[in-house]
Amino acid sequence: MSDNAYEAIIGLEVHTHLMTRSKLFCGCSAGFGAGPNENVCPVCMGMPGVLPVLNRHAVELAIRAGLAAHCEIAPESIFDRKSYFYPDLPKGYQISQYELPLCKGGYIELPAHSEGAEPRRIRLTRIHMEEDAGKNIHESGASLVDFNRSGVPLVEIVSEPDIRSADEAGAYLRELRSILRYIEASDGKMEEGGLRCDVNVSVRKRGAAEFGVKTEIKNLNSFRFVEKAIEHEVARQIDILEAGGRIAQETHLWDPVREVTRPMRSKEFANDYRYFPEPDLPPLRVPPDLVEAIKTAMPELPADQRARFVRELGLTAYEAAVLTQDRDLGAYFETMLAAGLKNHRTAANWVMTEVLRVVNEAARPLADAAPLAIESGELLKLVETGAISLNAAKTAFAAMCKSGKGADATVAELGLAQVSDEGAIAAACDQVIAAEAAKVAEYRGGRDKLFGFFVGQVMKAMGGKGNPKVVNEILKRKLSG
Amino acid sequence: MADSKISVEQVRHVARLARLELSAADETALQANLSEILQYIDQLNRLDTSAVAPTAQVGEAGTPMRDDVIANRPDPEAMLANAPARAGHLFKVPRIIE
């Protein structure tokens, strides 16, 4: 396998919308889903004579993202003009940050999925603020332009080339999205263009010190496409090198239908952006007390929640990683525990299997697809007290997803409560022992394996509702006597 | 032009980036013009600025900021009023495709 002789060097540039009401430099709505060119004004249309005024909340969210990623927040940063011509860019330049970005350095820590594994740190180069462009719709004979997205605030999160595989790129993106959602900086909805990714890929012989020539794959809008595009591009580059060829430094586009990357027709001057300081915006000054205030108000981050789940609740690293992939999932789990559950891992597994299954099957958000977390908690509480079996809880849960009713009501309605009454169970045991005299004699003669048979018979006699624990106890006592 | 700071190729490159179509005479004139500007920059560069922080902007207070409120109402008709071509509320431009 020649593939093993190479390693991939991957860096990601992630663009994500910040969750503001209004745009970065004007008072237009930054909302998604309006009719064409409804959320536009002379500022975001690039009309002559207008001036941008910076959205304070966008700056605060960008700082929050920077702090969550352990970046250094620059007390003074500047905006620059990135010049290129494209119909979706009405000013002929994008206001971005180039030499002096708002956030520098930092890292994202990837969750360890197995016990004792070292968490991987992917270093960041920077996080900077910029405005989004409009949207082109290509038709035969013409292109149509909608500027609703023009001027919507973005941060671009640039990683160092620390990622080594498609899987790791996926893990990085999932962790990044989780962080952005926890801190409510971005909803990370890729389908609405809320999170987009450019990928830089090169390969080199394992152990080599120098990086190979890289290609850039642009505008990937799903995590799955990012992973597939990287796999394809790494294989393509290795094939070229193995055949004695050279990698051309070029920009590729991912073709999601054919699942290949293909070179973009090289715009001759594509990378000559002629950045220069935006004369319409004085430097962005961030006072230290603002950074402190944002730091103080930061919610718990996924990495901290993961560590707490392992340390205080006894979950495995894997369980903690799954539960913190999504802020709502972690919150659901914690609300369940508030019902007074003692067995944390049962609750964790409940969320990972039952809850995640209905969310995936319904393809809807957690809040719509699953019953209220507190009702899930009450349901498991009934399992803990022995009032119902775990299987009965699964039946009740499926019904609750459809009906929206509570745990107690559902268990009563479906008659799922199990019988723990010793008198009733003892009676059933007596009945079975009387009916199976021959087997009882065998058991007492040393065939211990028959015990399971008796349990089955008692459960059958009780319509499956006997509390297995109590049945076991009473049966054992009676059979030995 | 022996002391030219900028080649005619560079003039053409910048013109292409700016989507300008220049005649041969324009190119020669701009080459001289731009060279003079760069010579002036050279003159400025003779100043010792080692003790001065890079300054792209003046103004002590930093950029002013606004609250995150929606202040504009949708008015696509007004926004499209000067469009040379449109399709409904969309701007129509010559087809672009990579």
Boltz contact constraints between the chains, C-beta under 6 A:
constraints:
  - contact:
      token1: [A, 20]
      token2: [B, 68]
      max_distance: 6.0
  - contact:
      token1: [A, 21]
      token2: [B, 68]
      max_distance: 6.0
  - contact:
      token1: [A, 21]
      token2: [B, 70]
      max_distance: 6.0
  - contact:
      token1: [A, 22]
      token2: [B, 68]
      max_distance: 6.0
  - contact:
      token1: [A, 22]
      token2: [B, 70]
      max_distance: 6.0
  - contact:
      token1: [A, 27]
      token2: [B, 70]
      max_distance: 6.0
  - contact:
      token1: [A, 27]
      token2: [B, 71]
      max_distance: 6.0
  - contact:
      token1: [A, 27]
      token2: [B, 72]
      max_distance: 6.0
  - contact:
      token1: [A, 28]
      token2: [B, 72]
      max_distance: 6.0
  - contact:
      token1: [A, 29]
      token2: [B, 70]
      max_distance: 6.0
  - contact:
      token1: [A, 36]
      token2: [B, 89]
      max_distance: 6.0
  - contact:
      token1: [A, 36]
      token2: [B, 90]
      max_distance: 6.0
  - contact:
      token1: [A, 37]
      token2: [B, 76]
      max_distance: 6.0
  - contact:
      token1: [A, 37]
      token2: [B, 79]
      max_distance: 6.0
  - contact:
      token1: [A, 37]
      token2: [B, 89]
      max_distance: 6.0
  - contact:
      token1: [A, 38]
      token2: [B, 74]
      max_distance: 6.0
  - contact:
      token1: [A, 38]
      token2: [B, 76]
      max_distance: 6.0
  - contact:
      token1: [A, 40]
      token2: [B, 79]
      max_distance: 6.0
  - contact:
      token1: [A, 41]
      token2: [B, 72]
      max_distance: 6.0
  - contact:
      token1: [A, 53]
      token2: [B, 66]
      max_distance: 6.0
  - contact:
      token1: [A, 54]
      token2: [B, 63]
      max_distance: 6.0
  - contact:
      token1: [A, 54]
      token2: [B, 65]
      max_distance: 6.0
  - contact:
      token1: [A, 55]
      token2: [B, 68]
      max_distance: 6.0
  - contact:
      token1: [A, 56]
      token2: [B, 65]
      max_distance: 6.0
  - contact:
      token1: [A, 57]
      token2: [B, 68]
      max_distance: 6.0
  - contact:
      token1: [A, 78]
      token2: [B, 56]
      max_distance: 6.0
  - contact:
      token1: [A, 87]
      token2: [B, 93]
      max_distance: 6.0
  - contact:
      token1: [A, 138]
      token2: [B, 97]
      max_distance: 6.0
  - contact:
      token1: [A, 141]
      token2: [B, 95]
      max_distance: 6.0
  - contact:
      token1: [A, 142]
      token2: [B, 92]
      max_distance: 6.0
  - contact:
      token1: [A, 142]
      token2: [B, 95]
      max_distance: 6.0
  - contact:
      token1: [A, 143]
      token2: [B, 93]
      max_distance: 6.0
  - contact:
      token1: [A, 143]
      token2: [B, 95]
      max_distance: 6.0
  - contact:
      token1: [A, 143]
      token2: [B, 96]
      max_distance: 6.0
  - contact:
      token1: [A, 144]
      token2: [B, 87]
      max_distance: 6.0
  - contact:
      token1: [A, 144]
      token2: [B, 90]
      max_distance: 6.0
  - contact:
      token1: [A, 144]
      token2: [B, 92]
      max_distance: 6.0
  - contact:
      token1: [A, 145]
      token2: [B, 91]
      max_distance: 6.0
  - contact:
      token1: [A, 146]
      token2: [B, 90]
      max_distance: 6.0
  - contact:
      token1: [A, 264]
      token2: [B, 98]
      max_distance: 6.0
  - contact:
      token1: [A, 265]
      token2: [B, 98]
      max_distance: 6.0
  - contact:
      token1: [A, 269]
      token2: [B, 17]
      max_distance: 6.0
  - contact:
      token1: [A, 272]
      token2: [B, 17]
      max_distance: 6.0
  - contact:
      token1: [A, 277]
      token2: [B, 56]
      max_distance: 6.0
  - contact:
      token1: [A, 281]
      token2: [B, 63]
      max_distance: 6.0
  - contact:
      token1: [A, 282]
      token2: [B, 57]
      max_distance: 6.0
  - contact:
      token1: [A, 282]
      token2: [B, 59]
      max_distance: 6.0
  - contact:
      token1: [A, 282]
      token2: [B, 62]
      max_distance: 6.0
  - contact:
      token1: [A, 282]
      token2: [B, 63]
      max_distance: 6.0
  - contact:
      token1: [A, 283]
      token2: [B, 57]
      max_distance: 6.0
  - contact:
      token1: [A, 283]
      token2: [B, 62]
      max_distance: 6.0
  - contact:
      token1: [A, 284]
      token2: [B, 63]
      max_distance: 6.0
  - contact:
      token1: [A, 285]
      token2: [B, 62]
      max_distance: 6.0
